[in-house]
Amino acid sequence: MEYSPDGKHIASGVLDSTICIWDTNIREVVLGPWKWHNSHVYSVVYSPDGKHIVPGSLDSTVCVWDVKTGELVSGPLKGYNSTVFSVAYSSDGKNIVSGSLDGTACVWDADIRHVVSGPFKGHYGSVLSMDCFSNGKHIASGSYDNTIYIWNAKTREVVLEALK
């Protein structure tokens, strides 16, 4: 789940494959439930402008959805053979990063919507969390193997490895 950039809404995804947008003031679902994926939704992230959300799902895809209309903006983007557990946007909204059950991570171009870097390989367990540095040059991945890696987003080289 994640707060919208303006703090007025929360997007939540659940194991029944649905996503809801909640109003934080009235504490009710104001959009959805939408069944956008064919399987469990493990994470969801807002774009920095609040117009789109990207869920991480068991169906191994990354999709970009319009928050107001509930329509698919792009995808499904395919770069994995297993569950996408974690997703994050870069602060400038230009890239989406995602982490998978197979221990890899990818960087997607948010406009062209294709993999621009990856897969990043180094973890021995599922990648459960992802984030982008504000400089846009680095990404961080946290894994079930109890490690955190910091990566160069373009070269895929490990900048700092195996923080335990």
N, C-alpha and C positions, 0 to 999 in steps of 0.2 A: 504494500500500500504506500501511497505517497500523497503529500499535500500538493495542491496546485501552487504555482509560483505566487499567486496573490493571497494564498492562505484561506480562500473561501470554500474550497472543495477538497475532498479526499477521494482518490481513485483507489479502489480495492479490487483485487482479483482473488478468486477462490477456487478450490479444487473441483467445483461443479462446472468449471469451464466458463464462468461468467465474470463480467466486470461491471461494477457499479460506480457511479459518481455520487458522492454524498455531500450535502450542504452542511458545513460545520456549524452554522448558527441554529438551524432548525433540526439538525441531527436526523435527517431523512434522506433517502435515495431520491435524487432529482433527475438523474439520467440512468437508463438501464433498468434492469440487468440486460446486458448484451452478451450473447454467446458468440464471441468472435473466433474462438479457437475450438479445435476438436477435442481438446483435452485440458487437463489441469492448468491453471494459471498460477505461477509461483511468484511473480513479481510484476510490478508495473511502474513506469516512470513517465512523468510529464516532460514535454519539451519546455525549454526555458521561457518561451512565449505563452505557454499554457494552452496552445491550440491543438496539440496532438498528445496522444499517449502511446506508449510502446509496452506491451506485455512480454514477459518471459514465460514460455509454455512448454509443456510436455511434448507438443507436436513438432519440436525441433525447428521452429521457424521464428523469424522476427517480423512483426507487422507494425505498420504505423497507421493509427486510427484517428479520425477527426473527433474531438471531444464533444462538439455541439451536435453533429449530425449522426454520429455513430457509424459513419461510413469508412470503409477501407481507403486510405490514402495511397498506400503502397504495400506491396508484399503479396503473398508471403515471400520474404527474403530467405533463401536457403543457403546455409553455410555450415550446417551441423548435421550429424547423423544421430544426435541424441538430444535430450531435454535442454532447453535454454532456461537456466535458473535465475540469471541476473542480467539486468539491463540498466544502462545509465546514459544520459545525454552529456555531451561536452557543454561547458557554460555558454559558449557562443551558439549552440544549437546546430553546429555544422556536422557533428559526428554522433553516432550512437555506438556504445560499446556493449558487448554481451559476453556472458560466460556460460559454459556448458557443463553438463554431466560428464562429458568425455575429458575434462580437465583443460580445455582450450578456451581461448578468448578471441574475439574478432572486433575490428573497428569498421563501422559502416559509414558511408557518406550519407548523411540524412537527406540530401536533396536528390542525388542521383540514385541512391538506394542500392548500392552494391558494396561488397567488401573492398575496402581500400588497404587494409593491412590485416594480416593474420592468415592462418590461425597462429596465435601465440601459444607455444607449447613449453611446459616446464613443471606444471603441477602434476602430482600423482593422484589427486582426488578431484572431485567435482568443484568447479568454480562457482561459489555461492554468492560472491559479491564483486561488484565492479565499480570503478569510479574514474573520472578524468580529472587531471590537474587543470587548473585554470589557465595555465600557459599553453594548453593544447598539445604539448610535446610528449607528455607522459600519461600512462594509464596505470591503474593499480588493480590487482586481482587478488581476492582472498579465497582460499580453498578449504575444502573439507580435510585436506591433509595438514591443516594447522600452519599453513604458510601464507605469506603475503609477498607478492612480487610487484616491483615497480618496473615498468617497461618503457622503452622508447617507442612511441606510437607509430613512427614511420619505419624504423629499421627492425623492429621486433626484438631488439637486443635487451637483455635484462640489465637494468641500471642498478637495482638493488634487489638481492634475492633472499628468499627463504627467511624472512622475518618470522620468528616463532614466538 
